[in-house]
Structures are given as C-alpha cells and as structure tokens.
Amino acid sequence: MRKIFLSSAVLGLLLATTSCRESTAEKAEDAIEAATEDTEDNLEKVGDEIEELGDEIEEEIQEERTDADDN
C-alpha cells in the first residue's frame, strides 16, 4: 500500500512539474514573440525617421546650392 501511495505521489509530482515547464515555455515563447514584434515596430519607426531626416537634409542641400548659384 505504501509503494502504491509513494508511486502515485511521485507520478503526480512529475506530471505537475512537466505541466509547469510547458506553461513556462509557452509564456517565454509568447514573451519572445511580443519582444520581436516590438523590435520590428521600433525599427520601422526608426527607419521612417531616418528617411525623413534624409529628405530634410536633401532639401537643405538643394537650398544651399540654390543660394550658392544666386551669389
């Protein structure tokens, strides 16, 4: 009787531990996916800002060339 009880307890412990690990792995995977999405969004924003700055610089260069040509 004691062996059956101990075996059941060990089996229950193993199942509980396995279930927690899967849950933890899923949570970690979800966190990684969320971080990846955030990183992609941030990179897109940075890329857009870089393009805008490039356009502004190009406009300023054109203005300077126009001013230099007028002088």
N, C-alpha and C positions, 0 to 999 in steps of 0.2 A: 504494500500500500504506500509505503514511504517512497519507493522508487517511482511509482506512478505519479505521485504528487510532485516530486522533485523534477521529473521529466516534463510534466505539464508546465511547471513554473519556468523551467529553462526555455521550453518551446515558446511560451508566452513572451518571455523577455526577448528572445531572438526576433520574434515577429514584431514586437513593439519597436525594437532598435532598427530593424530593417525599414519599417514604415516611416520612422523619423528621418532616416537617411534619404529616402526617396523624396520626402517632403522638403527636406533641406536642399537637396539637389535641384528640385523644381524651383524653389524660391531663389536659389542662386542663379539658375538659368534665366528666370524672369528678371532678376536684377541686372544681369549682364545684357539682356536684350534691351531693357529700358535705358541703360547707360549707353549702349550702342546707338539707339535712336536719338538720344540727347546729343551725343557727339556728332552724329550726322547733321542734325538740325543746326548745331552751333557752327559746324564747318561751312554749311551753306550760307549762314548769316555772315560769317567772316569773308567768304568768297564774294558775296554781294557787296559788302563794304569795300573790299579791295577793288572791285570793278568800279564802284562809284568814285573812289579816290583816284583811280587811274583816269577816269573820264574828266574829273576836275583838273587833274594835272595837265592832261592833254589840252583842255580848254585854256588854261593859264599859259601854256607854251604857245598856243596859237595867238593869244592876245599879245604876248611879248614879241612874237615875230611881227605881228601887225604894227605894233608900236615901233619896233626897230626899223621896219620898212618905211614908216612915215617920217622918221628922222633922217 
